Amino acid sequence: MYNLGFAIYTVFSLLLAITWLSGPAAAWYLILMRVGQGVGAAFLMANSSAILTDAFPEDQRGWPSASNQVAALAGSFIGWCWRDPRPDSVRLIFVVSVPHRALRDRLGLQKSSASAAAPHQRIDWPGNITFALV
């Protein structure tokens, strides 16, 4: 799910960078692509804490958990504060994360397949849907 989140986020970042529309159509396109990007980010945020909890012993979880949260909040804040007067430069915001995401996708897939100690389990769809609705 974590790797899927990286893939979704990367795809929607690329789609945001290649906006060819203008006016109200461009605004709706950007809103919808940002929603898709938010879905990918939700996958990442929801699973990153669980992965860190699983990867570190109880007495060593403080620093990884804190740095994970600081990185997420700092990235959001920097993206929100960054302003460039050139109209086309807005697209660069979405492209900046793509190489990082692609590298993380690759490394994440290698690590997850190499260190999968637990047997594959099926996703609890009824439980996930119930959780999403509540």
C-alpha positions in Angstrom: 0.0 0.0 0.0 2.9 2.3 0.8 4.5 1.7 -2.6 1.2 2.1 -4.3 0.9 5.5 -2.6 4.3 6.6 -4.0 3.2 5.4 -7.5 -0.2 7.3 -7.3 1.5 10.4 -6.0 4.1 10.3 -8.8 1.6 9.8 -11.6 -0.6 12.7 -10.4 2.5 14.9 -10.0 3.4 14.3 -13.6 -0.2 15.0 -14.7 -0.2 18.3 -12.8 3.1 19.3 -14.5 1.7 18.8 -18.0 -1.4 21.0 -17.7 -2.3 22.3 -21.1 -5.6 23.9 -20.3 -6.3 27.5 -19.3 -9.0 29.4 -17.5 -11.8 27.6 -15.6 -11.0 24.2 -17.3 -7.4 24.4 -16.0 -8.6 25.2 -12.5 -10.9 22.2 -12.5 -8.1 20.0 -13.9 -5.7 21.2 -11.2 -8.3 20.6 -8.5 -9.0 17.0 -9.7 -5.3 16.2 -10.1 -4.6 17.5 -6.6 -7.3 15.3 -5.2 -5.6 12.3 -6.9 -2.3 13.4 -5.5 -3.9 13.7 -2.1 -5.0 10.1 -2.3 -1.4 9.0 -3.0 -0.3 11.2 -0.1 -2.9 9.6 2.2 -1.5 6.1 1.4 1.9 7.4 2.4 1.0 9.1 5.6 -1.3 6.3 6.8 1.4 3.6 6.2 4.6 5.4 7.1 4.0 5.4 10.8 3.1 1.7 10.7 6.2 0.8 8.8 8.4 2.8 11.2 6.7 1.1 14.2 7.4 -2.3 12.6 11.0 -1.4 11.6 12.3 0.0 14.9 12.3 -1.5 18.4 10.1 0.3 20.9 13.0 2.2 22.6 14.3 3.6 19.2 11.1 4.8 17.6 11.2 8.4 18.7 13.7 9.8 16.3 12.4 8.0 13.1 8.8 8.9 13.9 9.6 12.5 14.7 11.8 13.0 11.6 9.1 11.4 9.4 6.5 13.9 10.7 8.8 16.9 10.5 9.7 16.0 6.9 6.0 15.7 5.9 5.1 19.0 7.6 8.2 20.9 6.3 7.4 19.7 2.8 3.8 20.9 3.0 4.9 24.3 4.5 7.7 24.9 1.9 5.4 24.0 -0.9 2.7 26.4 0.4 5.2 29.3 1.0 7.0 29.0 -2.3 6.0 31.7 -4.7 7.4 32.5 -8.2 6.2 35.4 -10.2 6.4 33.5 -13.6 3.0 31.9 -14.4 4.5 28.7 -16.0 6.8 28.1 -13.0 3.9 26.7 -11.0 4.3 23.5 -12.9 7.8 23.1 -11.5 6.5 22.5 -8.0 4.9 19.3 -9.2 7.9 18.1 -11.1 10.4 18.6 -8.3 9.1 15.5 -6.4 9.0 13.2 -9.3 12.7 12.0 -9.4 12.6 11.6 -5.6 9.4 9.6 -5.8 10.7 7.4 -8.6 13.8 6.6 -6.7 11.7 5.9 -3.5 9.4 3.7 -5.6 12.3 1.6 -6.9 14.0 1.3 -3.5 10.7 0.6 -1.7 9.9 -2.2 -4.1 13.4 -3.7 -3.6 13.2 -3.4 0.1 9.7 -4.7 0.5 10.3 -7.8 -1.7 13.6 -8.5 0.0 12.4 -8.1 3.6 8.9 -9.5 3.4 9.1 -11.8 6.4 5.3 -12.1 6.9 3.3 -14.2 4.5 1.1 -12.2 2.1 -2.3 -11.6 3.6 -5.5 -10.6 1.9 -6.8 -7.1 2.3 -9.8 -6.8 4.7 -12.1 -4.9 2.3 -15.2 -4.9 4.5 -13.1 -3.6 7.5 -11.4 -0.9 5.3 -14.7 0.3 3.8 -16.3 0.4 7.3 -13.3 2.4 8.6 -13.5 4.8 5.6 -17.2 5.4 6.1 -16.9 6.1 9.9 
